[in-house]
């Protein structure tokens, strides 16, 4: 299997897990939500790894961040943004625009990490209250 096929497979898998996490969020099933989100993050990390070994001109690669970076964004809005970024990256992959696809995946991963950090923070605060 070619690297680009593996990247697309990882992106599709991330999108599936993202849908599962959105469903779990709507059902207020926090454990299922966190588990599905972890799988999204893992698939995105794998895709980023594949991008990093595929893209040869590393001088063009920088660390992209969402702009503007907001402190209080609702989780469902972040997940919709991640979904849009994954769709965008798949389109870029089919158009052979690897650097643009890489950028979209990188930003999506940044969003997922933010949600994971928020989950961990809520769990820590709940433990302190006990």
C-alpha positions in Angstrom: 0.0 0.0 0.0 1.3 3.4 -1.0 1.9 6.1 1.6 -0.8 8.4 0.2 -3.3 5.5 0.4 -2.3 4.9 4.0 -2.8 8.7 4.7 -6.3 8.6 3.1 -7.2 5.5 5.1 -6.0 7.2 8.3 -8.0 10.3 7.5 -11.2 8.3 6.7 -10.7 6.3 9.9 -10.3 9.6 11.9 -13.5 10.9 10.3 -15.4 7.8 11.3 -14.1 8.0 14.9 -15.0 11.7 14.8 -18.6 10.9 13.9 -18.7 8.4 16.8 -17.4 11.1 19.2 -20.0 13.6 18.0 -22.7 11.0 18.6 -21.4 10.2 22.0 -21.2 13.9 22.9 -24.8 14.4 21.9 -25.8 11.4 24.1 -23.6 12.9 26.9 -21.6 9.7 27.1 -18.3 11.1 28.3 -16.4 7.9 28.4 -17.3 6.9 24.9 -16.7 10.5 23.7 -13.2 10.5 25.2 -12.4 7.0 23.8 -13.5 8.0 20.3 -11.6 11.2 20.5 -8.5 9.4 21.5 -8.8 7.3 18.3 -9.3 10.4 16.2 -6.1 11.8 17.7 -4.2 8.6 17.1 -5.3 8.4 13.4 -4.3 12.1 12.9 -0.9 11.4 14.5 -0.3 8.5 12.2 -1.4 10.6 9.2 1.0 13.4 10.3 3.8 10.9 10.6 3.2 9.7 7.1 3.0 13.3 5.8 6.3 14.1 7.5 8.2 11.2 5.8 6.5 11.8 2.4 7.0 15.6 2.1 10.6 16.1 1.1 10.9 19.9 1.2 10.8 20.5 4.9 11.6 24.2 4.6 8.0 24.8 3.7 6.7 22.9 6.7 6.0 25.1 9.7 3.9 24.7 12.8 0.5 25.9 11.9 -2.0 26.9 14.5 -5.7 27.9 14.2 -6.1 31.6 13.8 -7.3 33.2 15.9 -6.8 30.8 18.8 -9.7 31.3 21.1 -9.9 30.3 24.7 -13.5 29.4 25.0 -14.9 27.5 22.0 -17.7 25.0 22.4 -16.6 21.4 22.0 -19.3 20.8 19.3 -18.0 23.8 17.3 -14.4 22.4 17.5 -15.5 19.0 16.3 -17.3 20.6 13.4 -14.2 22.5 12.5 -12.1 19.3 12.7 -14.6 17.6 10.4 -14.3 20.4 7.9 -10.5 20.2 8.1 -10.6 16.5 7.5 -12.8 17.0 4.5 -10.5 19.7 3.2 -7.4 17.5 3.7 -9.1 14.6 1.8 -9.8 17.0 -1.1 -6.2 18.2 -1.1 -5.0 14.6 -1.2 -7.1 13.8 -4.2 -5.7 17.0 -5.9 -2.1 16.0 -5.0 -1.7 19.0 -2.8 0.2 17.2 0.0 1.4 20.4 1.8 -2.1 21.8 2.1 -3.5 18.5 3.2 -0.7 18.3 5.8 -1.6 21.7 7.1 -5.3 20.9 7.5 -4.4 17.7 9.4 -2.0 19.5 11.6 -4.6 22.1 12.6 -7.2 19.4 13.1 -4.8 17.6 15.5 -4.3 20.9 17.4 -8.0 21.2 17.9 -8.4 17.6 19.0 -5.6 18.1 21.6 -7.4 21.1 22.9 -10.6 19.1 23.5 -8.6 16.3 25.1 -7.0 18.9 27.4 -10.4 20.3 28.3 -11.6 16.8 29.2 -8.6 16.1 31.4 -9.1 19.4 33.1 -12.8 18.7 33.8 -11.9 15.3 35.2 -9.2 16.8 37.5 -11.6 19.4 38.8 -14.3 16.8 39.5 -11.7 14.7 41.4 -10.8 17.8 43.5 -14.4 18.3 44.5 -14.7 14.8 45.9 
